[in-house]
Amino acid sequence: MTGHPSLVDDLRAARRRFSVEFSPAHDEATAQRQWRAVQRLEPLAPVFASVTYGAGGGDRAGSVDLASRLARETTVRPLAHLTAVGQSTAQLADVLDELAAGGVRDVLALRGDPDGDPHAPWEPHPEGLEHADELVRLALQHGADTVAVAAFPLGHPDSPDLDTDLRRLLGKFAAGARCAIAQLTFDVEDFLRLRDRLAAAGCDVPLLPGLLPVTSPRVLEVTRRLTDGHEPSWLHRRLDPFLDDRGAFREEGMRVAVEDGRRLLAEGVEVLHLYSLNAASNVEALVGELGLAGPGGAR
């Protein structure tokens, strides 16, 4: 990407924009639907598209392939997730080299959760890495242009308190990370308090909030994983009356997401990270409602 603005440059220059997240497809039909979603969202000019990486490296090949295809066939900048779970340092280095060979130069470095049970005690691979800051350094050693990391508005489950969690996050920036994506939260105040804690520590790295429209009971189940079980009671009070009406449930879920998006934008957040669940329609709707399309993008 030499000669082009870095991911951080693009994030700092962005005004009322979005990024989007995809996950590797597990069968050909899903992969085709996913790519159609990519093609529908590309004209809206996301700042980047992140590609998740399965626990224990389970989706390694699919993640590398999808991120590389984005780099090769679209104008969308890929941000490839990489987790330290279940892999040696040498295996992680191989993935980074594969990504670089595929034209993917931006990485989201994550320690990751234990494979199979995210609440199980963390055990590093005997020949692997123990902390995300080590993965940040490894990614930079293997030529990553920009390394992003995860941030936790309510603190990582392994952190005993928010002060410790903040020190660990600052340690990832000290290791060379230059931006962060916050864990999904439906309480905007949680994200804003995290942003304030970083600012008070003298850290001004770009910090993106996640936004996911809860458009069905199935998606509500997905949020339990993405929020580590921290869905607020008010969200259920909003959605529970519509459990027997799919259309009304979707409308209320979109309404909640739009309200949160407007609040974040009003608080000076310039880029919202939208979870696509490998489909385009909800992302398109949010981009339209909130005016997040990039320059020249469809509106």
C-alpha positions in Angstrom: 0.0 0.0 0.0 3.0 2.2 -0.4 2.0 5.7 -1.7 -1.6 5.3 -0.4 -3.0 6.7 2.9 -2.7 4.4 5.8 -5.8 3.0 7.5 -5.2 5.4 10.4 -4.9 8.3 8.0 -8.2 7.3 6.5 -9.8 7.0 9.9 -8.5 10.4 11.0 -9.8 12.0 7.8 -13.2 10.3 7.9 -16.3 12.3 8.5 -19.5 10.5 9.1 -18.4 7.2 7.6 -18.7 3.5 8.4 -16.7 0.3 8.3 -18.2 -3.2 8.0 -17.4 -6.7 9.3 -17.7 -10.0 7.5 -17.0 -13.6 8.6 -15.6 -16.4 6.4 -18.4 -18.5 4.8 -18.6 -22.2 5.5 -20.2 -23.4 2.3 -20.4 -22.3 -1.3 -24.0 -21.0 -1.3 -23.2 -18.8 1.7 -20.0 -17.6 0.1 -21.9 -16.5 -3.0 -24.5 -14.6 -0.9 -21.7 -13.0 1.1 -19.9 -11.8 -2.1 -23.1 -10.3 -3.4 -23.3 -8.4 -0.1 -19.8 -7.2 -0.6 -20.7 -6.0 -4.1 -23.7 -4.2 -2.8 -21.8 -2.4 -0.1 -18.7 -1.5 -2.0 -20.4 1.5 -3.7 -21.2 2.9 -0.3 -17.4 3.3 0.3 -16.7 1.8 3.7 -13.5 2.9 5.2 -12.5 -0.7 5.6 -14.0 -4.2 5.8 -12.8 -6.4 8.6 -12.7 -10.2 8.2 -13.1 -12.4 11.3 -10.9 -15.3 12.2 -12.3 -18.5 13.7 -11.4 -19.6 17.2 -8.3 -21.7 17.2 -7.6 -20.7 13.7 -10.6 -22.8 12.5 -11.4 -20.3 9.7 -7.8 -19.5 8.9 -8.0 -20.4 5.2 -11.4 -18.8 4.6 -10.3 -15.6 6.4 -7.1 -15.3 4.4 -9.0 -16.0 1.1 -11.8 -13.5 1.8 -9.4 -10.7 2.9 -7.2 -11.4 -0.1 -10.1 -11.4 -2.5 -11.3 -8.0 -1.1 -7.8 -6.6 -1.7 -7.6 -8.1 -5.2 -11.1 -7.6 -6.6 -12.6 -4.6 -4.8 -11.7 -1.0 -3.8 -12.5 -1.9 -0.1 -9.5 -2.0 2.3 -9.5 -5.4 4.1 -8.6 -5.6 7.8 -7.9 -9.2 8.7 -8.5 -10.5 12.2 -5.8 -12.7 13.6 -6.0 -14.5 17.0 -3.3 -16.2 19.0 -5.5 -19.0 20.2 -4.3 -22.5 19.4 -1.4 -21.5 17.1 2.3 -21.4 17.5 4.2 -18.2 16.8 5.5 -19.8 13.6 2.0 -20.6 12.4 0.9 -17.0 13.1 3.9 -15.7 11.2 2.9 -17.9 8.3 -0.6 -16.4 8.3 0.8 -12.9 8.3 3.0 -13.8 5.4 0.0 -15.3 3.5 -2.0 -12.1 4.1 0.9 -9.9 2.9 1.2 -12.1 -0.2 -2.5 -11.6 -0.8 -2.2 -7.8 -0.6 -3.6 -7.5 2.9 -1.5 -5.2 5.0 -3.8 -4.2 7.9 -4.4 -6.6 10.8 -6.7 -6.7 13.8 -4.6 -8.4 16.5 -6.6 -10.3 19.1 -5.6 -12.7 21.9 -8.9 -14.5 21.3 -11.0 -16.7 23.5 -10.4 -20.4 24.2 -11.8 -22.6 21.4 -15.2 -24.1 22.2 -15.7 -22.3 25.5 -15.0 -18.5 25.5 -15.3 -18.5 29.4 -12.7 -21.3 29.9 -9.4 -20.3 31.5 -7.0 -18.9 29.0 -4.1 -21.2 28.1 -1.5 -20.1 25.5 -0.2 -22.4 22.9 3.0 -24.0 24.3 4.9 -22.4 21.4 2.7 -19.4 20.9 1.9 -16.0 22.3 0.2 -15.1 25.6 -0.9 -11.5 25.1 -2.3 -9.4 22.3 0.6 -6.9 22.5 2.9 -9.7 21.5 0.8 -10.4 18.4 0.9 -6.6 17.6 4.7 -6.8 17.6 4.7 -9.9 15.5 2.4 -8.4 12.9 4.6 -5.3 12.6 7.7 -7.5 12.2 6.0 -9.2 9.3 5.2 -6.0 7.4 1.7 -5.1 8.6 1.1 -1.4 7.7 -1.5 -0.8 10.5 -2.3 -3.0 13.4 -5.7 -2.5 15.2 -6.7 -4.1 18.5 -9.9 -4.7 20.5 -11.1 -2.5 23.3 -13.6 -3.4 25.9 -16.0 -0.7 27.2 -16.9 -2.8 30.2 -13.5 -4.3 30.6 -12.2 -7.6 29.4 -13.5 -10.5 31.5 -10.0 -11.3 32.5 -9.3 -7.8 33.8 -10.0 -7.4 37.6 -11.0 -3.7 37.1 -11.3 -1.0 34.6 -7.9 0.6 35.6 -6.1 -2.6 34.9 -8.0 -3.0 31.6 -7.0 0.5 30.5 -3.4 -0.2 31.3 -3.5 -3.4 29.2 -5.1 -1.5 26.3 -2.5 1.3 26.5 0.1 -1.5 26.5 -1.2 -2.7 23.1 -0.8 0.9 21.8 2.7 1.1 23.2 3.5 -2.1 21.3 2.6 -0.4 18.0 -1.2 -0.7 17.6 -2.6 2.5 16.1 -6.4 2.1 16.3 -9.1 0.0 18.1 -12.5 -1.4 17.6 -14.7 -1.5 20.8 -16.6 -4.6 21.7 -20.2 -4.4 20.8 -22.3 -2.6 23.5 -25.9 -1.3 23.3 -25.3 1.4 25.9 -23.7 4.3 24.1 -22.6 5.7 27.5 -20.3 2.6 28.0 -18.4 3.4 24.8 -18.2 7.1 25.6 -16.8 6.4 29.0 -14.1 4.2 27.4 -13.3 7.0 25.0 -13.0 9.4 28.0 -10.7 7.1 29.9 -8.4 6.9 26.9 -8.5 10.7 26.4 -7.7 11.2 30.1 -4.6 9.0 29.6 -3.4 11.2 26.8 -4.3 8.7 24.1 -6.1 9.9 21.0 -6.0 6.8 18.7 -9.1 6.3 16.6 -11.6 4.2 18.5 -14.6 2.7 16.7 -17.9 1.6 18.3 -19.7 -1.5 17.0 -23.3 -1.2 15.9 -25.5 -4.2 15.2 -29.2 -4.0 14.4 -31.1 -6.7 16.4 -33.5 -7.5 13.6 -34.6 -11.0 14.8 -34.5 -13.3 17.9 -31.7 -15.2 16.2 -29.6 -12.0 16.0 -30.4 -11.3 19.6 -28.7 -14.6 20.4 -25.7 -13.5 18.4 -25.4 -10.4 20.5 -25.0 -12.5 23.6 -21.7 -13.7 22.2 -20.6 -10.4 20.8 -21.4 -8.5 24.1 -20.2 -11.3 26.4 -23.7 -11.5 27.8 -24.1 -7.8 28.6 -27.3 -7.0 26.8 -29.0 -4.3 28.8 -32.5 -4.9 30.2 -34.0 -2.0 28.4 -33.1 -3.7 25.0 -35.3 -6.7 26.0 -38.1 -4.4 27.1 -38.0 -2.8 23.7 -37.9 -6.0 21.7 -39.8 -8.6 23.8 -43.3 -7.2 22.8 -42.5 -8.1 19.2 -41.3 -11.6 19.5 -44.3 -13.0 17.6 -44.2 -10.4 14.8 -41.1 -10.7 12.7 -41.7 -7.5 10.8 -42.4 -5.4 13.9 -39.4 -7.0 15.6 -37.1 -6.0 12.7 -38.5 -2.4 12.6 -37.9 -1.9 16.4 -34.4 -3.4 16.2 -33.5 -1.1 13.3 -35.0 1.8 15.3 -32.8 1.1 18.3 -29.7 0.9 16.0 -30.5 4.2 14.3 -31.0 5.9 17.7 -27.6 4.6 19.0 -26.0 5.6 15.7 -27.4 9.2 15.9 -26.2 9.5 19.5 -22.7 8.4 18.6 -22.5 10.8 15.7 -23.8 13.6 17.9 -21.0 12.8 20.3 -18.4 13.3 17.7 -17.8 9.7 16.6 -16.9 9.8 12.9 -16.8 6.1 12.0 -19.3 3.4 13.0 -18.3 -0.2 12.7 -21.3 -2.1 11.4 -21.7 -5.9 11.8 -23.1 -7.3 8.5 -23.7 -10.9 9.6 -22.7 -11.5 5.9 -25.7 -9.7 4.5 -26.1 -6.2 3.0 -29.6 -5.1 3.7 -29.3 -3.9 7.3 -26.0 -2.2 6.7 -27.5 -0.4 3.6 -30.4 0.7 5.8 -28.2 2.1 8.5 -25.9 3.8 6.1 -28.9 5.4 4.4 -30.6 6.5 7.7 -27.4 7.9 9.2 -25.9 9.3 6.0 -22.6 7.3 6.3 -21.8 6.7 2.6 -18.4 7.8 1.6 -17.5 10.5 -1.0 -19.0 9.4 -4.3 -20.9 6.6 -2.6 -24.5 5.9 -3.2 -26.8 7.8 -0.9 
